[in-house]
Amino acid sequence: MNAQGTTGNKTGGRWRLLLDPAVLNLMAATAAVGLAGAFVVPTTSLFLREAVAATPLMVGLFFAARSIAEIGTDVVVGAVSDRLRSRRTILVLTALFNAAGALCYMLLRDYYLLLLAGMVCFGLGGACFGQLFAYTRELADARGVDAPFFNGFLRSVTSLAWVVGPPLAFWVIADWSFTALYATTAALSLLAAALCGWGLPDPHKPGSPKSGSPKSGSAESGSAGATADEPAGPPASTKSGTEPPPGLLGMFRGLGLRTVLVLGVVVLLLGANSMYQIDIPLHITEELGMSPRFAGLLLGVSAALEVPLMVLAGVWADRVGKQRMMVAATVCATVFFGLLPLTDSRPLLLALQLLNAAWVAVALNIPVVVLQDSLPGRFGTASALYSSAFKAGMFLGGLAVGTVATWTGHRQVFWVCAGLTALAGVLALLLRAVPQPSSPEPVRTPAPTPLTDPREGSNP
């Protein structure tokens, strides 16, 4: 009865979160970070080609080098953040580094100076996205809302930013300049820093509400409180039986084969996604002879379709099964990338975005929840592992785009993407052969009790 009551309260309190000022500020901060990313990510390859006169190989190496820097900083920041009392400090600092990186893009036109600025500023600032994942999970537990839905809802905010971001970015480039675009990006990052610093509460504060309903009951409050308190400050081992977050040296302790397979799926899927985002503006403009505005339109249409699909993915995660959804996403991705190089017309390119949106909606939502479920009390570590896998995919994508596009052209890049997503599907299927551990190591209570979330680690 306790488990059913907890689930019922969480389901009933989902949409009441929209009246919570903390959630509204988190949505605004997520939108600002997402819009800033939607301005930078799809335009960087065009910026390097047109404003800096970089070769395709130099473009690929630029993304690869920046990804290496972001991987290292994500891991360090994620491990350190689990031992801080407040995650808001990390969020503010990383947002400020993003603002500094945008200012460097606005002012510099030397390839090597831009590379250095990108590695340092965006390398440190790139951890902001992963830390937003961790804060979202902590706030979901503190408010007593199921994490897949809440995470999917916040990810849909990012997708909504990508609906307007790329078309607006390419429009600013066409009518004004790269300078105006990156000045706007810096302003958005500063806004995100302000919202994180002054608009977000501390989920671990004793007086913060534990659920969307004041009558949620002791079972729900105990579960949310125990889960939310563990990542910060002294460990709540006396309440939940978990160990303290292990810090940087021990953050890889307790990662089983299932976790490694999920990380492999993330690297391959997001590597393909990174290759697509780098290559599609150049494929559209240089090989198909279309305008940059159409490249922005493609990305915007895909993001618009992702918004409802991400919310549905969060709602269906427990009902359908996270593993099944990951397998379906790899199938959609492989079909999409297999058809893309065969398509030259605008209507067909637009129609293909439905497949693109379907797999991205799952790939950017479900795996991070799986990792967080496997590492309760270490949400920063789990989010950092996901974010580092994301950046490893970007590294793989940058190298592949630079090499393949230099020797064979931009169209052939999509065949490589199809191969990567097919391999990701194989890894996702292998998850069935790996038994689900009865108690994740090293942070887990011996058995579910009324004070633990009944969904922790219970779904594939």
C-alpha positions, 0 to 999 in steps of 0.5 A: 500500500505504501508503494502504491500510495507513493506512486499515486501521489507522484502521478497526481502531483505531476502537473501541480509542479507547474505552480511551483516557483522553483520548477518554473525557475528551473524551466527558465534556466534550462531553456536559457542553457538549451537556447544558448546551446542551440545557437552554438552547436549547429552553427560552429561548423559553419562559423569555422568554415566561413569566418575562420576558413578552416578545412573539414579536417580542422573542423572535425579536430576542433570538435574532438579536442573540445570534447576531450576537455569537456569529458575531463571536466564533466567527470571531475565536476560530477564527482566533486558536486556530489560532495558539495552541500549545494549544487547551485554553485556549480551551476552558476560557475559553469554557466559563467564559463559558457558566457565567457566562451561565447564572448571569445567566439564573438571576438576571436577569428584565429583558429588556434585561439578559438580552439583554446578558448573552446577547450577551456571555457566551453570545456568547463561550461559544458558540465552545466548540462550534466549538473542540470540533470543532477539537480532535476533528479534531486528536485524530483525526489524532494517533490515526490515526482517520478524521475522519468517523467520529470526528467523527460519534461525538463528535456522537452524544455530543451527541445523546445529551445531547439525548435526556435534556436537553430532557425533563429541562429541561422537567420541572425547569421544571414541578416546580421553576423556571427558576432551578433549571434554569439553576443546573444549567446553570452547574454543567455548564459548570463541569464542562466547563471542568474536564475541558478544563483537566485531562483533555485532552492536547495533541495536538501534544505530541511524546510523544503517541501517533499512532494506536490501534496502536503498530505503525501504521508510519511512513507513518501516523505521518508523516501524523498528525504533520504534520497535527496539528502544523500548527495550533499554534505555528510552522508545520510547513512544512518537513515538509508544505509547508503555509503557516502558519495565516493568522490573522484577517485572512487566514482567508477566503483560499483559500475556493473556490466549493465552500466557499461553497456548503457554507456556504450549505447550512449556513446554510439548514439550521441556520437551519431547525433553529433556527426549529424549536427556537425555535418548537416549544415555543410551537407545542405549548403555545399552538396545540396546547394540549399540555404543555411536557413533550411538547415536551421529549419530541419533542426527546428522541425526535429526539435518541435517533434521531440517535445511531445515525444520526450514527454511521452517517453518519460510517461511510458518508461516504466510501462513499456520498459526502458530497455525496449525503448532504447532498442526501438530508438536504435532501430529508428536511428539506423533507418533514418541515417540509412535513408538520409544520404538517398534523399535530396528533396526538401519535402522528404528531408522534412518528413525524415525528421519524424524518425530523427525526433523519435530516436533522439527523444529516447536517447536524450532522456531514458539512459540518464535515468537508467544510470541515476537509478543504478547509482542512488545517492550519487546523482551527480556522478551518474549525470557526469558519467552520462554527460561524459559519454555524451562528450565521448560521442562528440569526440568520436563524431568530430574525428569521424566527420573530419576524416570521412568528409575530407576523403569522401564528402559530407554525404558519406558521413551519414552511412557511418552514422547508420553503422554506429546506431546499428552497433548501439542496437546490438549493445542494447539487445545484449542488456537482456543477457545481463542479469539485473543485480538484486542490489546495486553495489556499492550504494543500496539498502539491503531490500526495499522498504516503505522508506525507499522508492519502489521504482529504484532499479526495478526496470530495465 
